[in-house]
Amino acid sequence: MDELSKNERAWRATPRQEEFLNSPEDEVLYGGAAGGGKSDALLIFSILRRQSIEGSRGLILRRTYPELERSLILRSYEMLTGWASYQAQKHRWQFPNGSLLEFGYCERDEDVFRYQSAEYDDLCFDELTQFSEYQYTYLMSRCRTTKPGVRTLVRAATNPGGVGHGWVKSRFIDVCRWGESYSDPRTGRTRRFLPARLSDNPYLGEEYQRTLEELPEAERRALKDGDWDVYAGQYFREFAREKGGRPWHVTEPGEVALSPYWRRFRSMDWGYNDPCCVLWHCVDGEGRVYTYRELYVREMRASDTARLIQRLSEGEEIDYTAASPDMWARRGNDGLQGESLADTFAANGVYLVKADADRVNGWSRMREFLAEAPDGLPWWRIFSTCANLIRTLPTLVYDRHRVEDAAGGTEDHAPEAARYGLMSRPRPRPAERPGRKPGFPFWGEEEREVFLEW
């Protein structure tokens, strides 16, 4: 149903809102740019469910109650006054068919226990990135029904940014192509992300768009463009999948032909309980780095990891593999007393060199590679197959106590591996470098000296 009317009130869905209302998935996130009509779509979804399912019960949540009062509750009065009756003390609308639409809030994690014994046929979260993952998953357990033929559904809307940006992005944005349905292999539940754009709402005037244009870059990219790779507190705001409507830091493998004559190398952030990330890189004649392959594994022995790296690199000439210096500590590995991880890798055909582990300078080097080269493309490009690097690089945030560093405690294994790799390269330079000697199309004397120091 795309039209709602009572007395002289009427509401008609935009094409994107209609797509949201008719999505069959268990969980749907409508998110992105401000002004796309996301909150209205949530409210209409719940109203239509209350209207069509007799005696049903739905819950719409914001992080705090004042946020509800200023937005969804106020909007619900415009839509429902004279049709349903509002019970102010219980913050809910009662419909003629016995259905209930309830408004709730969950400011702290422990607030989820307000709903411990409740049952809802559907849940709606407005501004989902303001919630923690724990709040979301716990409250989903309250979404249950005994009504025959009724499916429990979860719907959410949000702009990028907020304390929950990382987990929301991981759950909805990065799991598959935008707009496609994803099935969780563990639970079988289906999820879908629908990107919201300013153009979705034909009722917004140019004045609102000009207001968003005046915001600082990060806020403008998030609220005007619906860019999920930028948010407040983000460490690498330079990172962008697209820029000006064309691929930027992320490119499809088929769009770039990697020459067999270009220098290739690997970089690794070791982990056993934590993920181990290995990245494959290629450097063209101008010094641009392409990260073209990724290995991301957990609970794999060092010897097995080394053999898998060898298999994945078959037929390629790999110059070196840069790894964290702590892999040379002799602490026993794979049951061999006194053998370092570097020894184990070498015994299985993967010879490591010590990476420069300077964090602040390393992150700075990465910024230089994220910058634009003289030919109008960035110095560093990542193949779309490197899913974990693309997923986690934009989620790094600033360290509160060491503002030049990225904070720990995040999933940073792929960015760490990338940092080791890019620190093994000289800083990006102009395409034509004076004094470069013929016969070394990819390495100047300075780079050769840096490499030979290892």
C-alpha positions as CSV (number, residue, x, y, z in Angstrom):
1,M,0.0,0.0,0.0
2,D,1.5,3.3,-1.0
3,E,-1.3,5.7,0.0
4,L,-2.6,6.5,3.4
5,S,-5.6,8.9,3.9
6,K,-8.0,9.9,6.6
7,N,-10.4,12.8,6.6
8,E,-8.5,15.3,4.4
9,R,-5.0,14.0,5.2
10,A,-3.0,12.1,2.6
11,W,0.4,10.5,2.4
12,R,1.9,9.1,-0.8
13,A,5.2,7.2,-0.9
14,T,8.1,8.2,-3.0
15,P,9.5,5.3,-5.2
16,R,12.3,4.6,-2.7
17,Q,9.9,4.7,0.3
18,E,7.6,2.3,-1.6
19,E,10.5,0.0,-2.1
20,F,11.3,0.1,1.6
21,L,7.6,-0.6,2.6
22,N,7.4,-3.6,0.2
23,S,10.8,-5.2,1.0
24,P,10.3,-8.8,2.1
25,E,13.5,-9.2,4.1
26,D,13.5,-9.8,7.8
27,E,15.7,-6.7,8.5
28,V,15.8,-3.6,6.2
29,L,17.9,-0.5,6.7
30,Y,16.9,2.7,4.9
31,G,20.0,4.9,5.3
32,G,22.2,7.5,3.9
33,A,21.6,11.1,3.1
34,A,19.5,13.4,5.2
35,G,16.1,14.5,3.9
36,G,15.2,11.3,2.1
37,G,12.0,10.7,4.0
38,K,13.4,7.8,6.1
39,S,11.7,8.6,9.4
40,D,8.3,9.1,7.7
41,A,8.8,5.7,6.0
42,L,9.4,4.0,9.4
43,L,6.2,5.6,10.8
44,I,4.1,4.6,7.8
45,F,5.5,1.1,7.9
46,S,4.3,0.6,11.5
47,I,0.9,2.3,10.9
48,L,0.2,0.1,7.9
49,R,1.1,-3.0,9.9
50,R,-1.2,-2.0,12.7
51,Q,-4.0,-1.4,10.2
52,S,-3.6,-4.7,8.4
53,I,-2.9,-7.0,11.3
54,E,-5.7,-7.0,13.9
55,G,-4.5,-6.9,17.5
56,S,-0.9,-6.4,16.4
57,R,1.8,-4.5,18.4
58,G,4.7,-2.5,17.1
59,L,7.5,-0.6,18.8
60,I,9.4,2.5,17.3
61,L,12.6,3.4,19.1
62,R,14.9,6.4,19.4
63,R,17.9,6.6,21.6
64,T,16.2,9.2,24.0
65,Y,12.6,10.2,24.6
66,P,13.1,13.9,23.9
67,E,14.2,12.9,20.4
68,L,11.0,11.0,19.9
69,E,8.9,13.9,21.1
70,R,10.5,16.3,18.7
71,S,10.1,14.0,15.7
72,L,8.1,10.8,15.4
73,I,5.5,11.4,18.1
74,L,4.9,14.9,16.8
75,R,4.6,13.5,13.2
76,S,2.3,10.7,14.4
77,Y,-0.2,13.3,15.7
78,E,-0.5,14.8,12.3
79,M,-1.2,11.4,10.8
80,L,-3.3,9.7,13.4
81,T,-5.4,12.3,15.3
82,G,-9.1,11.5,14.8
83,W,-8.3,8.0,13.7
84,A,-6.5,6.3,16.6
85,S,-6.4,7.4,20.2
86,Y,-3.1,8.4,21.9
87,Q,-2.4,7.2,25.5
88,A,0.1,9.8,26.6
89,Q,1.2,8.0,29.8
90,K,2.0,4.8,27.9
91,H,3.4,6.7,24.8
92,R,1.3,4.6,22.4
93,W,-1.5,4.8,19.9
94,Q,-4.5,2.4,20.1
95,F,-6.2,1.6,16.8
96,P,-9.9,0.7,16.3
97,N,-8.9,-3.0,15.5
98,G,-7.1,-3.4,18.8
99,S,-3.6,-2.8,17.5
100,L,-1.0,-0.8,19.4
101,L,1.8,1.4,18.2
102,E,4.2,2.1,21.0
103,F,7.1,4.6,21.2
104,G,10.1,3.7,23.3
105,Y,13.7,4.8,24.0
106,C,16.9,3.0,25.0
107,E,19.6,5.5,26.1
108,R,21.9,3.1,28.0
109,D,22.5,-0.6,27.3
110,E,20.7,-1.6,30.5
111,D,17.6,0.1,29.3
112,V,16.9,-2.9,27.1
113,F,15.5,-4.6,30.2
114,R,12.6,-2.2,30.1
115,Y,11.3,-4.5,27.3
116,Q,12.4,-7.8,28.9
117,S,8.9,-9.5,28.9
118,A,7.4,-7.6,25.9
119,E,6.4,-9.1,22.6
120,Y,6.2,-7.1,19.3
121,D,5.2,-8.1,15.8
122,D,7.7,-5.6,14.4
123,L,10.4,-3.2,15.6
124,C,11.5,0.1,14.1
125,F,14.8,1.9,15.0
126,D,15.1,5.5,14.0
127,E,18.7,6.7,13.7
128,L,20.1,3.2,14.2
129,T,23.7,4.4,14.4
130,Q,22.9,6.0,17.7
131,F,22.3,2.5,19.2
132,S,24.9,0.0,20.3
133,E,25.0,-3.4,18.6
134,Y,24.0,-5.0,22.0
135,Q,20.9,-2.9,22.2
136,Y,19.9,-3.8,18.7
137,T,20.4,-7.6,19.0
138,Y,18.8,-7.8,22.4
139,L,15.7,-5.9,21.4
140,M,15.4,-8.1,18.3
141,S,14.7,-10.9,20.7
142,R,11.5,-9.1,21.7
143,C,10.3,-9.3,18.2
144,R,8.1,-12.5,18.3
145,T,4.6,-13.4,17.6
146,T,2.1,-16.3,17.9
147,K,-0.3,-15.0,15.3
148,P,-0.7,-17.5,12.4
149,G,0.8,-16.3,9.2
150,V,2.4,-13.1,10.6
151,R,6.1,-12.6,10.1
152,T,8.1,-10.6,12.6
153,L,10.0,-7.8,10.9
154,V,12.7,-5.3,11.9
155,R,13.1,-2.0,10.1
156,A,15.6,0.8,10.7
157,A,16.5,4.2,9.3
158,T,19.6,6.3,9.9
159,N,22.2,8.8,8.6
160,P,25.9,7.8,8.6
161,G,27.9,8.6,11.8
162,G,27.3,8.0,15.5
163,V,28.5,5.5,18.0
164,G,27.1,2.6,16.1
165,H,28.4,3.5,12.7
166,G,30.9,0.7,12.6
167,W,28.6,-2.2,13.5
168,V,25.7,-0.9,11.3
169,K,28.1,-0.6,8.4
170,S,29.4,-4.1,8.9
171,R,25.9,-5.6,9.4
172,F,24.1,-3.9,6.5
173,I,26.4,-1.9,4.2
174,D,29.3,-4.2,3.6
175,V,27.8,-7.6,3.4
176,C,26.6,-7.4,-0.3
177,R,25.9,-5.0,-3.0
178,W,23.5,-2.1,-2.0
179,G,19.9,-2.9,-2.7
180,E,20.4,-6.7,-2.9
181,S,19.2,-9.2,-0.3
182,Y,21.6,-10.9,2.0
183,S,21.0,-14.2,3.9
184,D,22.9,-14.7,7.1
185,P,24.6,-18.1,6.8
186,R,24.3,-18.7,10.5
187,T,20.7,-17.7,11.2
188,G,19.1,-17.8,7.8
189,R,17.6,-14.3,8.4
190,T,17.6,-12.0,5.4
191,R,18.9,-8.4,5.4
192,R,18.8,-5.5,2.9
193,F,20.2,-2.0,2.7
194,L,18.4,0.7,0.7
195,P,20.6,3.8,0.2
196,A,18.8,7.1,0.8
197,R,19.5,10.1,-1.4
198,L,18.3,13.7,-1.4
199,S,16.8,13.1,-4.8
200,D,14.5,10.5,-3.2
201,N,12.4,13.3,-1.7
202,P,10.8,15.5,-4.4
203,Y,9.4,17.8,-1.7
204,L,12.7,19.2,-0.5
205,G,13.7,22.6,-1.9
206,E,17.0,23.9,-3.1
207,E,17.4,25.9,0.1
208,Y,17.8,22.7,2.1
209,Q,20.4,21.3,-0.3
210,R,22.4,24.6,-0.1
211,T,22.3,24.3,3.7
212,L,23.9,20.9,3.5
213,E,26.5,22.1,1.1
214,E,27.7,24.6,3.7
215,L,28.5,21.9,6.2
216,P,32.2,20.8,6.9
217,E,33.4,18.2,4.5
218,A,32.8,15.1,6.7
219,E,29.3,16.1,7.7
220,R,28.5,17.2,4.1
221,R,29.6,13.9,2.7
222,A,27.6,12.0,5.2
223,L,24.4,14.0,5.3
224,K,24.2,15.3,1.7
225,D,25.9,12.5,-0.2
226,G,25.0,9.6,2.1
227,D,28.6,8.5,2.2
228,W,29.1,5.6,4.6
229,D,32.9,5.9,4.4
230,V,33.1,9.2,6.4
231,Y,31.8,10.2,9.9
232,A,32.7,12.3,12.9
233,G,35.9,11.2,14.6
234,Q,37.0,9.2,11.5
235,Y,40.8,8.8,11.2
236,F,41.0,8.5,7.4
237,R,38.4,10.9,6.0
238,E,40.4,11.0,2.8
239,F,39.2,7.5,1.9
240,A,36.3,7.3,-0.6
241,R,35.1,4.5,-2.7
242,E,33.9,6.9,-5.3
243,K,34.6,10.6,-6.1
244,G,32.8,12.7,-8.6
245,G,30.7,9.7,-9.7
246,R,33.7,7.5,-10.7
247,P,35.7,4.8,-8.8
248,W,38.3,6.4,-6.5
249,H,40.2,4.4,-3.9
250,V,38.2,1.2,-4.7
251,T,38.3,-0.2,-8.2
252,E,37.0,-3.4,-9.9
253,P,39.8,-5.9,-10.8
254,G,38.8,-5.9,-14.5
255,E,39.2,-2.1,-14.7
256,V,43.0,-2.2,-14.1
257,A,45.4,-4.5,-16.0
258,L,48.3,-5.3,-13.7
259,S,51.5,-5.7,-15.8
260,P,53.6,-8.8,-15.1
261,Y,56.6,-6.5,-15.2
262,W,55.4,-4.4,-12.2
263,R,57.0,-5.0,-8.8
264,R,54.9,-7.1,-6.5
265,F,55.2,-7.5,-2.7
266,R,53.1,-8.6,0.3
267,S,52.5,-7.3,3.7
268,M,51.1,-9.0,6.8
269,D,49.6,-8.4,10.2
270,W,49.8,-11.7,12.0
271,G,47.1,-13.1,14.3
272,Y,45.9,-16.4,15.4
273,N,43.0,-15.7,17.8
274,D,42.7,-12.3,16.1
275,P,42.5,-12.3,12.3
276,C,45.6,-12.7,10.3
277,C,45.6,-10.4,7.3
278,V,47.9,-10.7,4.3
279,L,47.8,-8.2,1.4
280,W,49.3,-8.5,-2.1
281,H,50.5,-5.2,-3.7
282,C,51.7,-4.2,-7.1
283,V,53.6,-1.0,-8.0
284,D,53.3,0.6,-11.5
285,G,55.9,2.6,-13.3
286,E,54.8,5.9,-11.7
287,G,54.8,4.6,-8.1
288,R,51.1,4.0,-7.8
289,V,50.3,1.0,-5.5
290,Y,47.5,-1.4,-6.3
291,T,46.4,-3.7,-3.5
292,Y,44.9,-6.5,-5.5
293,R,44.5,-9.6,-3.2
294,E,43.6,-10.2,0.5
295,L,43.8,-13.2,2.8
296,Y,41.9,-12.8,6.0
297,V,41.9,-15.9,8.3
298,R,41.6,-16.8,12.0
299,E,42.9,-19.8,14.1
300,M,45.2,-21.0,11.3
301,R,48.6,-22.2,12.3
302,A,51.6,-20.2,11.0
303,S,52.9,-23.1,8.9
304,D,49.4,-23.6,7.3
305,T,49.1,-19.9,6.7
306,A,52.5,-19.7,5.0
307,R,51.6,-22.7,2.7
308,L,48.3,-21.0,1.8
309,I,50.1,-17.8,0.9
310,Q,52.4,-19.8,-1.4
311,R,49.5,-21.3,-3.2
312,L,47.7,-18.0,-3.6
313,S,50.9,-16.5,-5.0
314,E,51.6,-19.3,-7.5
315,G,52.9,-18.0,-10.8
316,E,53.8,-14.6,-9.4
317,E,57.2,-13.2,-8.6
318,I,56.9,-11.7,-5.1
319,D,59.9,-9.5,-4.1
320,Y,59.3,-9.5,-0.4
321,T,56.7,-9.8,2.4
322,A,56.8,-7.0,5.1
323,A,55.7,-8.1,8.5
324,S,55.6,-6.7,12.0
325,P,59.0,-6.9,13.8
326,D,57.4,-8.8,16.7
327,M,57.2,-11.9,14.5
328,W,61.0,-12.3,15.1
329,A,60.5,-12.9,18.8
330,R,61.7,-16.4,19.8
331,R,58.8,-17.6,21.9
332,G,58.1,-21.0,20.4
333,N,55.7,-21.5,17.5
334,D,53.7,-24.5,16.1
335,G,55.1,-26.6,19.0
336,L,58.8,-25.8,18.1
337,Q,60.6,-24.4,21.1
338,G,62.6,-21.3,20.4
339,E,61.4,-20.8,16.8
340,S,60.0,-17.5,15.9
341,L,57.0,-16.9,13.6
342,A,59.4,-15.5,11.0
343,D,61.4,-18.8,11.2
344,T,58.2,-20.9,10.7
345,F,57.2,-18.8,7.7
346,A,60.7,-19.1,6.2
347,A,60.7,-22.9,6.6
348,N,57.5,-23.0,4.6
349,G,58.7,-20.8,1.7
350,V,57.6,-17.3,2.8
351,Y,60.5,-15.1,3.7
352,L,59.7,-12.1,5.8
353,V,61.4,-8.7,6.1
354,K,60.8,-6.5,9.2
355,A,58.4,-3.7,8.5
356,D,58.7,-0.2,9.9
357,A,56.2,-0.4,12.7
358,D,56.1,3.4,13.5
359,R,52.4,3.9,13.8
360,V,52.1,7.7,13.5
361,N,54.5,8.0,10.5
362,G,53.0,4.9,9.0
363,W,49.5,6.4,9.1
364,S,50.9,9.6,7.7
365,R,52.4,7.6,4.8
366,M,49.0,6.1,4.1
367,R,47.5,9.5,3.9
368,E,50.0,10.5,1.2
369,F,49.1,7.4,-0.8
370,L,45.4,8.2,-0.4
371,A,46.1,11.7,-2.0
372,E,45.5,12.5,-5.6
373,A,48.4,11.9,-8.1
374,P,49.2,14.3,-11.0
375,D,47.2,12.2,-13.4
376,G,44.0,12.8,-11.4
377,L,43.7,9.4,-9.7
378,P,44.9,8.5,-6.1
379,W,48.3,7.0,-5.5
380,W,46.8,4.0,-3.8
381,R,43.9,1.9,-5.3
382,I,42.3,-1.2,-3.8
383,F,40.6,-3.9,-5.7
384,S,37.0,-4.5,-4.6
385,T,38.0,-8.1,-3.7
386,C,39.9,-6.9,-0.7
387,A,36.6,-6.8,1.3
388,N,38.0,-6.6,4.8
389,L,40.5,-3.8,4.1
390,I,37.7,-1.8,2.4
391,R,35.4,-2.5,5.3
392,T,37.7,-1.7,8.2
393,L,39.9,1.1,6.9
394,P,37.1,3.7,7.1
395,T,36.1,2.6,10.6
396,L,39.4,3.7,12.3
397,V,38.9,6.5,14.7
398,Y,41.3,9.0,16.5
399,D,42.9,8.0,19.8
400,R,41.7,10.4,22.5
401,H,45.0,10.4,24.3
402,R,47.4,10.4,21.3
403,V,45.6,12.5,18.7
404,E,48.0,11.7,15.9
405,D,47.4,8.0,16.2
406,A,44.5,5.8,15.4
407,A,42.7,4.3,18.4
408,G,43.2,0.7,19.4
409,G,40.3,-1.7,20.2
410,T,38.9,-1.6,16.7
411,E,39.2,-4.2,13.9
412,D,42.4,-2.8,12.5
413,H,44.2,-5.9,11.2
414,A,43.8,-5.1,7.5
415,P,44.8,-1.4,7.9
416,E,47.8,-2.5,9.9
417,A,48.9,-4.9,7.1
418,A,48.4,-2.0,4.6
419,R,50.5,0.3,6.8
420,Y,53.4,-2.1,6.8
421,G,53.1,-2.4,3.0
422,L,53.0,1.3,2.2
423,M,55.8,2.1,4.7
424,S,58.0,-0.2,2.6
425,R,57.5,2.2,-0.3
426,P,58.9,5.7,-0.7
427,R,56.6,8.6,-0.4
428,P,54.5,9.2,-3.6
429,R,56.3,11.5,-6.1
430,P,55.5,13.2,-9.3
431,A,55.1,11.0,-12.4
432,E,58.3,12.3,-14.0
433,R,61.2,12.3,-11.5
434,P,64.4,14.1,-12.5
435,G,67.5,12.1,-12.2
436,R,65.9,8.6,-12.4
437,K,68.4,6.2,-13.9
438,P,67.5,4.1,-16.9
439,G,67.3,0.4,-16.3
440,F,65.4,0.9,-13.0
441,P,61.9,1.7,-14.2
442,F,60.3,1.1,-10.8
443,W,62.9,1.7,-8.2
444,G,65.3,4.7,-7.9
445,E,68.6,4.5,-6.1
446,E,67.0,5.8,-2.9
447,E,64.4,3.1,-2.9
448,R,67.0,0.4,-3.6
449,E,69.0,1.6,-0.6
450,V,66.0,1.5,1.7
451,F,65.1,-2.0,0.6
452,L,68.7,-3.3,1.0
453,E,68.8,-2.1,4.6
454,W,66.5,-4.9,5.6
